[in-house]
Amino acid sequence: MNRVKLSLITLAILFSGSTFVLGEDAIPKLKVSENGRFLVTEDGAPFFWLGDTAWELFHRLNKEETLVYLDNRQKLGFNVVQAVVVAELDGKTRPSAEGFLPFGPDPEAPIPFEIDGDYNDYWDRVDFVVREANKRGIYIAMLPTWGRYWHDETFFNPKNARQYGEWLGGRYRDSGVIWILGGDRHVENEDHRQTIEEFATGLRSGDGGAHLISFHPCGGRGSSEYWKDAEWLDFHMRQNGHNIDFNSYQKTIDDYNLQPPKPVIDGEPVYEDHPVSFNPKDLGHTTAFDVRKPLYWDVFNGAFGHTYGCHEIWQMYDPEDAEQYPINGPLKSWRVGLDNPGAAQMQFCKRLIESRPFLTRIPDMSLVVSDAVSTSVPGAGTRRFAATRDVDGTYAFVYFPIGRAATIDLGRLNAEFLRAYWYDPRTGAVEKIGEFKNDGTRTFEPPTLGEDLDMVLVLDSASKNYPLPGTIIQK
């Protein structure tokens, strides 16, 4: 049939039916763990969020490109992809790679347009991405819209946000999605606040509470600033930003310490190949080392997972596309960016965390004994150590951001004898240090001394007989 413009009233009726439900490739639903610190699947299995940032995925890629992207991310161990339905880069007015627009001819009305049949409109395109991601065990962390459309413009507002949320919630009720509101904007007035809350109410109504909801804030900020006690917000998300020193990332533990507890994640740390602090002239562009450090800083300071980003991939930059305009100086095409070393290295943190009891892990910087010059150890700026352990003291991980010796307080561990290993965050390789009596403190020197040679020290209670670090257990 011809393209039909649906009124908001009609949408409110249609969303509740089965027309828009995509259940063929469903993956387990996610929920918050009983202790309020982590995510688990519906049957209670721990879930480490290893996300990738692909904001323009729905908008700029075609079918073939989408499969190239998803196959690569599956191979590298990613299980979440963050993408925006109404994309930042003119996603409301500039057609997708296949010529689709999300809404109808009325530029002021957020009313989805559809054409009967398979892959005939923008929403079929979104369906395809969600379905193919789910087939690969990847959840789509879906932003209904980028923040510009409720903040800079009033395309979405308190009067229409709920209906749009209901429609989306109903359509993806049975799919593997996670709802992320916000989109890099401040909540500055009551209209902004009401719009976000109406989105949340609509999504909850549309999907029957089937999916988790969070909020993606501006750089250096967190969802807790706006929604600390909101019932609809299932976990806190930070955007710690595009800086490379620990000062930007220490706020993760601040959100971890909030009461009542909610899981926390850094949904936008520094991207690989990104201008450092948006100042390439003076500071250059980031490297794999720069993106590894926030991974371990965040996770060891209480985050339940982590999101990686590549500067070329978030915008799906293609220098051969004359209609695209580059944002903040991408260095290469998104296809070449798929092979960036930092992306491949993210999985080794996930494997490490999954190789020990998962739901009892807590941050504990007191494991690291301060040197007389504390800016050396536990360090500061780009050379900050981080540490985490099991609440029962059966294991600990200490991140050494530099090849420099450090003394560890073994008294924090409940073990008569300890086994120690070095774990390489670049390769996942393990080097056994040995087994020894827990005598209170011990100084550990990484196998190679020098700059940019980060390592993870693994300490296990010998009586637990844990497998080699990085060997996944189910517990």
Helices and strands as residue ranges (DSSP letters): H 8-14, E 30-32, E 39-41, E 46-47, E 49-53, H 57-60, H 63-75, E 80-84, H 122-135, E 139-143, G 147-149, H 161-171, E 177-182, H 190-207, E 213-216, E 221-222, H 224-227, E 236-239, G 246-248, H 251-256, E 264-266, G 276-278, H 280-283, H 288-300, E 305-308, H 311-314, H 334-337, H 341-354, E 361-363, G 365-367, E 368-369, I 375-379, G 381-383, E 386-390, E 395-400, E 406-409, G 410-412, E 417-423, E 430-437, E 441-444, E 455-461, G 462-464
